[in-house]
């Protein structure tokens, strides 16, 4: 967010600038809804707040589908750019000089008459005629070919079809070089072959909706480009619970990326996916974390944990462990798993043994701390010290002896004692040359006599020799 911005009150009381070229060249031919959407969109642009198309639709009191159609209308004239369909996102472009090219009605008089016959229940507007003329001029589409395409769209979607949808389809065909009657007929024949199949898919994903050209194009992609059978697509539609072909396309693309094609493989894939979803929710419950959208949790945490070798039982155990130790988030649990993994702890038995060892070590550390006169709880630093002392080959008995000699001191003092014993080769109680102290100052002073004292010069010489010593 910018460090300075207009207040809402400022925006609500200021003006929204409208280019005169829009008023002169575009507004006269546009419908009231289209103008309303365009102008209110300008206001949204000036507002600068994060808003959705659903909020926009509520504000202008129009259905979302109508709003999308209006923006598509303005996109055709180059006034806006639809960046994304889902989530729906629009970018306003500068208003140029009239983008509407006018064509003589006489040139397309026969086409216009035939076109009106295809829509007996409504009058075709000048804007619609001009849009069709423009495509025919721009791509060299013959009138009969355009009429054939328009009729196919009507058969597919019904007479109430938006002309902007037809224009979109026509541009799609033309951009692929499908401009003649024969080429359009061949393309439609391919679509007709797939109609029965796509209708079966729609009976699963959206029974009340009729498929359109984009849906047929996606089916063509799934079968020819990606190599899926109709049975596999139907199963993916059913198991994924997709509500439209756009969502189903993402599902099938994911299956293709995972090299999963057969119905048996697809069934297994969704079985495992559902188990992963259930596991993610169960981990959330164990951690006492509310998760509104589970997909990011699966993608960022559960799937990577499983790829590291952690099974469901182990993950739930770790989640419970994290909850009881105050690590009640997926981020904290991920840190815990990373520590386990770096230590080679993946299976539940190995983690349980490790934790049992920690518990045993903590009891021993408590005993050591009591010898030095402390009653605090063991820390990671204490555990690390114990690990180091044992790596020096000292038994627990020797560590206890060092702790007894450190009464009133800190654990760091135990380090000093053990370090001296290590340098002198003292690794058994019998070799300790002093009497075990009861904690008096005199006995501690006696112990200090056994420590080697270095002069400043000797220490400087040791530092000078470090380069030649591996440590």
C-alpha positions as CSV (number, residue, x, y, z in Angstrom):
1,X,0.0,0.0,0.0
2,X,1.2,3.5,-0.8
3,X,2.5,5.7,2.1
4,X,-0.2,8.2,1.1
5,X,-3.6,7.9,-0.4
6,X,-6.9,9.6,-0.9
7,X,-9.4,9.1,1.9
8,X,-12.7,7.4,1.1
9,X,-14.4,10.7,1.8
10,X,-12.1,12.4,-0.7
11,X,-12.8,9.8,-3.4
12,X,-16.6,9.9,-2.8
13,X,-16.7,13.7,-3.2
14,X,-14.3,13.9,-6.2
15,X,-15.0,13.5,-9.9
16,X,-14.6,10.4,-12.2
17,X,-13.0,11.5,-15.5
18,X,-14.7,10.2,-18.6
19,X,-12.9,10.6,-22.0
20,X,-15.1,12.5,-24.5
21,X,-14.0,9.9,-27.2
22,X,-15.9,7.3,-25.1
23,X,-19.1,9.4,-25.1
24,X,-18.9,10.3,-28.8
25,X,-17.8,7.0,-30.3
26,X,-18.8,4.2,-28.0
27,X,-21.7,5.2,-25.7
28,X,-24.4,5.8,-28.4
29,X,-24.1,2.1,-29.6
30,X,-23.8,0.5,-26.2
31,X,-26.6,-0.8,-24.0
32,X,-27.5,0.8,-20.7
33,X,-26.0,-2.1,-18.7
34,X,-22.7,-1.9,-20.6
35,X,-22.4,1.8,-20.0
36,X,-23.2,1.4,-16.3
37,X,-20.6,-1.3,-15.9
38,X,-17.9,0.7,-17.8
39,X,-18.5,3.9,-15.7
40,X,-18.7,2.1,-12.4
41,X,-15.5,0.3,-13.3
42,X,-13.8,3.6,-13.7
43,X,-14.9,4.5,-10.2
44,X,-13.5,1.2,-8.9
45,X,-10.2,2.0,-10.6
46,X,-10.0,5.3,-8.8
47,X,-11.0,3.8,-5.5
48,X,-7.8,1.6,-5.3
49,X,-9.3,-0.9,-2.8
50,X,-9.1,-4.7,-3.3
51,X,-12.6,-5.7,-4.5
52,X,-14.1,-8.7,-6.3
53,X,-16.4,-8.9,-9.2
54,X,-19.1,-10.2,-6.8
55,X,-18.8,-7.0,-4.8
56,X,-19.0,-5.1,-8.1
57,X,-22.1,-7.0,-9.2
58,X,-23.8,-6.2,-5.9
59,X,-22.9,-2.5,-6.2
60,X,-24.3,-2.1,-9.8
61,X,-27.2,-4.4,-9.0
62,X,-26.5,-6.7,-11.9
63,X,-25.9,-10.5,-12.1
64,X,-22.3,-11.5,-12.3
65,X,-22.8,-13.1,-15.7
66,X,-24.2,-9.8,-17.1
67,X,-21.3,-7.9,-15.7
68,X,-18.8,-10.3,-17.3
69,X,-20.7,-10.0,-20.6
70,X,-20.5,-6.3,-20.4
71,X,-16.7,-6.3,-19.8
72,X,-16.3,-8.8,-22.7
73,X,-18.2,-6.3,-24.8
74,X,-15.8,-3.5,-24.0
75,X,-12.9,-5.8,-24.5
76,X,-14.0,-6.4,-28.1
77,X,-13.6,-2.6,-28.7
78,X,-10.2,-2.5,-27.0
79,X,-11.4,-0.4,-24.0
80,X,-10.6,-3.0,-21.4
81,X,-8.4,-6.1,-21.1
82,X,-9.8,-9.2,-19.2
83,X,-6.6,-10.4,-17.5
84,X,-8.1,-13.4,-15.8
85,X,-11.4,-15.3,-15.8
86,X,-11.0,-16.9,-12.4
87,X,-10.6,-14.8,-10.4
88,X,-12.2,-12.3,-12.7
89,X,-9.8,-9.4,-13.2
90,X,-10.1,-6.4,-15.6
91,X,-7.6,-3.7,-16.6
92,X,-8.9,-0.5,-18.2
93,X,-7.0,0.7,-21.3
94,X,-6.8,4.2,-22.8
95,X,-9.7,5.3,-24.9
96,X,-8.6,5.5,-28.5
97,X,-10.3,7.2,-31.4
98,X,-13.4,5.4,-32.7
99,X,-12.6,1.7,-32.9
100,X,-15.9,1.0,-34.6
101,X,-15.3,0.6,-38.3
102,X,-18.4,1.3,-40.2
103,X,-19.3,-0.9,-43.2
104,X,-21.9,-0.2,-45.8
105,X,-25.2,-2.1,-45.0
106,X,-25.7,-2.5,-48.8
107,X,-22.5,-4.7,-49.0
108,X,-23.9,-7.2,-46.6
109,X,-27.6,-6.7,-47.2
110,X,-28.2,-10.4,-48.0
111,X,-26.2,-11.5,-45.0
112,X,-28.1,-9.1,-42.8
113,X,-31.5,-10.4,-44.0
114,X,-30.4,-14.1,-43.5
115,X,-29.0,-13.2,-40.1
116,X,-32.3,-11.6,-38.9
117,X,-34.2,-14.8,-40.0
118,X,-32.0,-16.8,-37.5
119,X,-33.3,-14.6,-34.7
120,X,-37.1,-14.4,-35.3
121,X,-37.8,-13.3,-31.7
122,X,-35.6,-10.2,-31.5
123,X,-34.3,-7.3,-33.6
124,X,-30.6,-7.3,-34.3
125,X,-29.0,-4.0,-33.4
126,X,-26.6,-2.0,-35.5
127,X,-23.8,-2.8,-33.1
128,X,-24.3,-6.5,-33.7
129,X,-24.3,-6.2,-37.4
130,X,-21.2,-4.1,-37.3
131,X,-19.4,-6.6,-35.1
132,X,-20.1,-9.4,-37.6
133,X,-19.1,-7.2,-40.5
134,X,-15.8,-6.3,-38.9
135,X,-14.9,-10.0,-38.4
136,X,-15.7,-10.8,-42.0
137,X,-13.6,-7.8,-43.2
138,X,-10.7,-8.5,-40.9
139,X,-10.4,-12.2,-41.5
140,X,-11.9,-12.6,-44.9
141,X,-14.8,-14.8,-43.6
142,X,-17.4,-15.4,-46.3
143,X,-21.0,-14.4,-45.3
144,X,-22.3,-18.0,-45.8
145,X,-19.5,-19.3,-43.5
146,X,-20.4,-16.7,-40.9
147,X,-24.1,-17.6,-41.1
148,X,-23.2,-21.3,-40.7
149,X,-21.2,-20.6,-37.6
150,X,-23.9,-18.3,-36.1
151,X,-26.5,-21.0,-36.6
152,X,-24.3,-23.6,-35.0
153,X,-23.9,-21.3,-31.9
154,X,-27.7,-20.8,-31.8
155,X,-28.3,-24.6,-32.0
156,X,-25.8,-25.0,-29.2
157,X,-26.9,-22.3,-26.8
158,X,-30.4,-21.2,-27.9
159,X,-31.8,-18.1,-29.5
160,X,-31.1,-16.0,-26.4
161,X,-27.4,-16.4,-26.9
162,X,-25.3,-13.2,-26.5
163,X,-24.0,-11.9,-29.8
164,X,-20.7,-11.2,-27.9
165,X,-20.4,-15.0,-27.4
166,X,-20.9,-15.6,-31.1
167,X,-18.3,-12.9,-31.9
168,X,-15.8,-14.5,-29.5
169,X,-16.4,-17.9,-31.1
170,X,-16.1,-16.5,-34.6
171,X,-12.8,-14.8,-33.8
172,X,-11.5,-18.0,-32.3
173,X,-12.3,-19.9,-35.5
174,X,-10.9,-17.2,-37.7
175,X,-7.7,-16.8,-35.8
176,X,-7.1,-20.5,-36.4
177,X,-7.7,-20.0,-40.2
178,X,-11.2,-21.6,-40.1
179,X,-12.8,-19.1,-42.4
180,X,-14.4,-20.9,-45.3
181,X,-17.8,-22.8,-45.3
182,X,-16.0,-26.1,-45.8
183,X,-13.5,-25.6,-43.0
184,X,-16.3,-24.5,-40.6
185,X,-18.4,-27.4,-41.6
186,X,-15.5,-29.8,-40.9
187,X,-14.9,-28.2,-37.5
188,X,-18.5,-28.4,-36.6
189,X,-18.7,-32.0,-37.7
190,X,-15.9,-32.8,-35.2
191,X,-17.8,-31.0,-32.5
192,X,-20.9,-32.9,-33.3
193,X,-19.1,-36.2,-33.0
194,X,-18.1,-35.1,-29.5
195,X,-21.5,-33.7,-28.5
196,X,-22.7,-37.0,-27.0
197,X,-19.6,-37.4,-25.0
198,X,-19.5,-33.9,-23.7
199,X,-23.2,-34.2,-22.7
200,X,-22.3,-37.2,-20.6
201,X,-19.6,-35.1,-18.9
202,X,-22.1,-32.3,-18.3
203,X,-24.6,-34.7,-16.8
204,X,-22.1,-35.1,-14.0
205,X,-20.5,-31.6,-13.6
206,X,-23.4,-29.3,-14.5
207,X,-26.7,-31.1,-15.5
208,X,-28.6,-27.9,-16.0
209,X,-26.1,-26.2,-18.3
210,X,-25.5,-26.8,-22.0
211,X,-21.9,-27.1,-23.2
212,X,-20.4,-24.4,-25.4
213,X,-17.5,-24.2,-27.9
214,X,-14.9,-23.7,-25.1
215,X,-16.1,-26.9,-23.4
216,X,-15.9,-28.8,-26.7
217,X,-12.4,-27.4,-27.3
218,X,-11.3,-28.6,-23.9
219,X,-12.7,-32.1,-24.6
220,X,-10.8,-32.1,-27.8
221,X,-7.6,-31.2,-25.8
222,X,-8.2,-34.0,-23.2
223,X,-8.8,-36.7,-25.7
224,X,-6.4,-35.8,-28.6
225,X,-3.7,-33.8,-27.0
226,X,-3.5,-35.4,-23.6
227,X,-4.7,-38.9,-24.5
228,X,-7.5,-39.5,-22.0
229,X,-10.4,-41.9,-22.7
230,X,-14.0,-40.8,-22.2
231,X,-14.3,-43.3,-19.3
232,X,-11.3,-41.7,-17.6
233,X,-12.7,-38.2,-18.0
234,X,-16.1,-39.2,-16.7
235,X,-14.4,-40.8,-13.6
236,X,-12.2,-37.7,-13.0
237,X,-15.3,-35.5,-13.3
238,X,-17.1,-37.6,-10.7
239,X,-14.3,-38.0,-8.3
240,X,-13.1,-34.4,-8.5
241,X,-16.6,-33.0,-8.1
242,X,-15.8,-30.4,-10.6
243,X,-18.7,-27.9,-11.4
244,X,-17.4,-26.7,-14.8
245,X,-14.9,-27.7,-17.5
246,X,-12.4,-25.1,-16.4
247,X,-12.1,-26.8,-13.0
248,X,-12.1,-30.3,-14.7
249,X,-9.4,-29.1,-17.0
250,X,-7.2,-28.3,-14.0
251,X,-7.9,-31.8,-12.6
252,X,-7.1,-33.6,-15.8
253,X,-4.0,-31.5,-16.3
254,X,-2.9,-32.6,-12.8
255,X,-3.5,-36.2,-13.7
256,X,-1.6,-35.8,-16.9
257,X,1.3,-34.3,-15.1
258,X,1.3,-37.3,-12.7
259,X,1.2,-39.7,-15.7
260,X,-2.1,-41.1,-14.4
261,X,-4.4,-42.2,-17.3
262,X,-6.3,-45.4,-16.5
263,X,-9.5,-45.5,-14.5
264,X,-7.8,-47.8,-11.9
265,X,-5.0,-45.2,-11.5
266,X,-7.5,-42.3,-11.3
267,X,-9.5,-44.1,-8.6
268,X,-6.4,-44.8,-6.6
269,X,-5.2,-41.2,-7.1
270,X,-8.4,-39.7,-5.7
271,X,-8.5,-42.3,-2.9
272,X,-5.1,-41.1,-1.8
273,X,-6.0,-37.5,-2.3
274,X,-9.1,-37.9,-0.1
275,X,-7.1,-39.6,2.6
276,X,-4.6,-36.8,2.4
277,X,-7.4,-34.3,2.9
278,X,-8.7,-36.3,5.9
279,X,-5.2,-36.4,7.4
280,X,-4.7,-32.7,7.0
281,X,-8.0,-32.0,8.8
282,X,-7.1,-34.5,11.6
283,X,-3.7,-32.8,12.0
284,X,-5.5,-29.5,12.3
285,X,-7.7,-30.9,15.0
286,X,-4.7,-32.3,16.9
287,X,-3.0,-29.0,16.7
288,X,-6.3,-27.2,17.6
289,X,-5.9,-25.0,14.5
290,X,-8.8,-23.8,12.4
291,X,-8.3,-24.4,8.7
292,X,-10.7,-22.7,6.3
293,X,-9.0,-23.8,3.1
294,X,-7.2,-27.1,3.3
295,X,-5.5,-27.2,-0.1
296,X,-2.5,-24.9,0.9
297,X,-2.0,-27.0,4.0
298,X,-1.7,-30.1,1.9
299,X,0.5,-28.5,-0.6
300,X,2.9,-26.8,1.8
301,X,3.0,-29.2,4.6
302,X,1.3,-32.6,4.4
303,X,2.5,-33.7,1.0
304,X,6.2,-32.6,1.7
305,X,6.1,-34.5,5.0
306,X,4.8,-37.6,3.3
307,X,7.4,-37.3,0.6
308,X,10.0,-37.3,3.4
309,X,8.7,-40.7,4.6
310,X,6.4,-39.8,7.4
311,X,3.2,-41.9,7.5
312,X,-0.2,-40.9,8.8
313,X,0.3,-42.4,12.3
314,X,3.6,-40.7,12.8
315,X,2.3,-37.3,11.7
316,X,-0.6,-37.5,14.1
317,X,1.7,-38.5,16.9
318,X,4.0,-35.5,16.1
319,X,0.9,-33.2,15.9
320,X,-0.1,-34.4,19.4
321,X,3.4,-33.9,20.7
322,X,3.5,-30.3,19.3
323,X,0.2,-29.5,20.8
324,X,1.3,-30.6,24.3
325,X,4.5,-28.7,24.0
326,X,2.9,-25.4,22.9
327,X,3.9,-25.7,19.3
328,X,0.3,-25.3,18.0
329,X,0.7,-24.3,14.4
330,X,1.7,-26.0,11.1
331,X,4.8,-23.8,11.0
332,X,6.0,-25.0,14.4
333,X,5.1,-28.6,13.5
334,X,7.1,-28.2,10.3
335,X,10.1,-27.0,12.3
336,X,9.8,-30.0,14.6
337,X,9.7,-32.4,11.7
338,X,12.7,-30.7,10.1
339,X,14.7,-31.3,13.3
340,X,13.6,-35.0,13.4
341,X,14.4,-35.5,9.7
342,X,17.9,-33.9,10.0
343,X,18.5,-36.4,12.8
344,X,17.4,-39.3,10.8
345,X,14.2,-39.8,12.8
346,X,11.4,-40.7,10.4
347,X,9.6,-43.8,11.7
348,X,7.4,-43.7,14.7
349,X,9.5,-46.3,16.7
350,X,12.7,-44.3,16.1
351,X,11.0,-41.0,17.2
352,X,9.5,-42.8,20.3
353,X,12.9,-44.2,21.3
354,X,14.5,-40.8,20.8
355,X,11.9,-39.1,23.0
356,X,12.2,-41.8,25.6
357,X,15.9,-41.1,25.6
358,X,15.3,-37.4,26.0
359,X,13.0,-38.2,29.0
360,X,15.6,-40.4,30.6
361,X,18.3,-37.8,29.9
362,X,16.2,-35.1,31.4
363,X,15.8,-37.1,34.6
364,X,19.6,-37.5,34.7
365,X,20.1,-33.8,34.0
366,X,17.7,-32.9,36.9
367,X,19.9,-35.1,39.1
368,X,23.0,-33.3,37.9
369,X,21.4,-29.9,38.5
370,X,20.5,-30.9,42.0
371,X,24.1,-31.7,42.7
372,X,25.1,-28.1,41.9
373,X,22.2,-26.8,43.9
374,X,19.7,-25.9,41.1
375,X,16.1,-27.0,40.9
376,X,15.3,-25.5,37.4
377,X,14.1,-27.6,34.5
378,X,16.5,-29.0,31.9
379,X,17.0,-26.9,28.8
380,X,18.3,-27.7,25.3
381,X,21.7,-26.2,26.4
382,X,21.8,-28.8,29.2
383,X,21.0,-31.6,26.8
384,X,23.7,-30.5,24.4
385,X,26.2,-30.3,27.3
386,X,25.3,-33.9,28.3
387,X,25.7,-35.1,24.7
388,X,29.2,-33.5,24.6
389,X,30.3,-34.9,27.9
390,X,29.3,-38.4,26.8
391,X,31.1,-37.9,23.5
392,X,34.2,-37.3,25.6
393,X,33.7,-40.9,26.9
394,X,32.7,-40.0,30.4
395,X,30.3,-42.3,32.1
396,X,27.2,-41.0,33.9
397,X,29.0,-41.8,37.2
398,X,32.0,-39.6,36.3
399,X,29.6,-36.8,35.3
400,X,27.9,-37.1,38.6
401,X,31.2,-36.8,40.4
402,X,32.1,-33.7,38.4
403,X,28.7,-32.2,39.3
404,X,29.2,-32.9,43.0
405,X,32.5,-31.0,42.8
406,X,30.6,-28.1,41.2
407,X,28.1,-27.4,44.0
408,X,27.1,-23.7,44.0
409,X,28.6,-23.3,40.5
410,X,27.0,-23.4,37.0
411,X,26.9,-26.4,34.6
412,X,29.8,-24.6,32.7
413,X,32.0,-25.4,35.7
414,X,31.3,-29.1,35.1
415,X,32.7,-28.6,31.6
416,X,35.9,-27.2,33.2
417,X,36.3,-30.2,35.5
418,X,35.6,-32.8,32.8
419,X,37.9,-31.0,30.4
420,X,40.8,-31.3,32.9
421,X,40.0,-35.0,33.6
422,X,39.9,-35.6,29.8
423,X,43.3,-34.0,29.3
424,X,44.8,-36.0,32.2
425,X,43.2,-39.3,31.0
426,X,41.0,-39.6,34.1
427,X,38.0,-41.6,33.1
428,X,37.2,-43.7,36.2
429,X,36.2,-42.7,39.7
430,X,39.2,-44.6,41.1
431,X,41.6,-42.3,39.3
432,X,40.1,-39.1,40.7
433,X,42.9,-37.7,42.9
434,X,40.8,-35.7,45.3
435,X,38.3,-36.6,47.9
436,X,34.7,-36.1,46.9
437,X,33.7,-32.7,48.3
438,X,30.8,-32.1,50.6
439,X,30.5,-28.6,49.1
440,X,32.8,-26.6,51.4
441,X,34.9,-23.8,50.0
442,X,38.1,-25.5,51.2
443,X,37.4,-28.6,49.2
444,X,36.7,-26.6,46.1
445,X,40.0,-24.7,46.6
446,X,41.8,-28.1,46.8
447,X,40.2,-29.1,43.5
448,X,41.4,-26.0,41.8
449,X,45.0,-27.0,42.7
450,X,44.7,-29.9,40.2
451,X,43.9,-27.5,37.4
452,X,46.7,-26.4,35.1
453,X,47.3,-22.6,35.2
454,X,48.7,-21.0,32.1
455,X,50.6,-17.8,31.8
456,X,49.6,-15.1,29.3
457,X,52.6,-15.9,27.2
458,X,51.8,-19.6,27.1
459,X,48.3,-18.8,26.0
460,X,49.6,-16.5,23.3
461,X,51.9,-19.3,22.0
462,X,49.0,-21.7,21.9
463,X,47.0,-19.3,19.7
464,X,50.0,-18.9,17.4
465,X,50.2,-22.7,17.0
466,X,46.5,-23.1,16.1
467,X,47.1,-23.0,12.3
468,X,49.1,-26.2,12.4
469,X,46.6,-28.1,14.5
470,X,43.4,-29.7,13.3
471,X,40.5,-29.2,15.8
